[in-house]
Amino acid sequence: MELLFPLLILALLVPMFLGIRRQKKEMAKTADLQDSLSVGDRVLTTSGLHATVVELGDGTVELEIAPGVVTTWSRLVVRELITEDEDEDGTDLDDEVDEQITEETAEETERRLGKE
């Protein structure tokens, strides 16, 4: 019975400690990302806005949200960098999907629907 209370305290403190540690790692990763921003990067903000970095200030970043529309934001709102969908060969995955999609003739459509 005497060991029950210390084990209960330990069971509550260990997950809390691990959660704080994980949160600190995530904050450091986000801070590194915000410090490594450069002009021309595509970014995603915390509000879900996709934009291109146009200019960088000490605590601010100028984001182009549409052609010719530039807004000023705090660097803290940048959540992640957006990378293009490319595979290891450097070819665009969207092009490969387009190549796989072929137009179906009327006869093929009738045959396919007749089988279902």
LINFEN-V733377 format. One record per pair of residues at least 4 apart in sequence whose ideal C-beta (glycine too) atoms are under 7 Angstrom apart, sorted by the first residue. I is the first residue (numbers start at 1). J is the second residue. D is the distance in whole Angstrom. If there is no record, write none. Layout:
i->{I/I}
j->{J/J}
d->{D/D}
//
This chain:
i->{3/4/5/6/7/8/9/10/12/13/14/15/16/17/18/19/20/21/22/23/24/25/26/27/28/29/30/31/32/33/33/33/34/34/34/37/37/37/37/37/38/39/39/39/39/40/40/41/41/42/42/42/42/43/43/43/43/43/44/44/44/44/44/45/45/45/45/45/45/46/46/47/49/50/51/51/51/52/52/53/53/54/54/54/54/55/56/57/59/59/60/60/60/60/61/61/61/62/62/63/63/63/64/64/65/65/73/85/85/85/86/86/86/86/87/87/91/91/93/94/95/96/97/104/104/106/107/108/109/110/111/112}
j->{7/8/9/10/11/12/13/14/16/17/18/19/20/21/22/23/24/25/26/27/28/29/30/31/32/33/34/35/36/78/80/81/75/76/78/41/53/56/61/78/53/53/54/55/56/52/53/53/81/50/52/81/82/51/53/78/81/82/48/50/79/80/82/49/51/73/77/78/79/77/79/77/65/82/63/64/65/63/64/61/63/62/63/64/70/62/61/61/74/75/72/73/74/75/73/75/78/70/72/70/71/73/69/70/69/71/77/92/93/94/90/91/92/93/91/93/95/96/97/98/99/100/101/108/109/110/111/112/113/114/115/116}
d->{6/6/7/6/6/7/6/6/7/6/6/6/7/6/6/6/6/7/6/6/6/6/6/6/6/7/6/6/6/7/7/7/5/7/5/6/6/6/6/7/7/6/7/7/7/7/6/5/6/7/6/7/4/6/6/5/6/6/7/6/5/5/6/4/7/7/5/6/6/5/5/7/6/6/4/6/5/7/5/6/6/4/7/5/5/4/6/7/6/6/5/7/6/7/5/5/7/5/6/7/6/6/7/5/5/6/5/7/5/7/6/7/6/7/6/6/6/7/7/6/6/7/7/5/5/6/6/6/6/6/7/7}
//
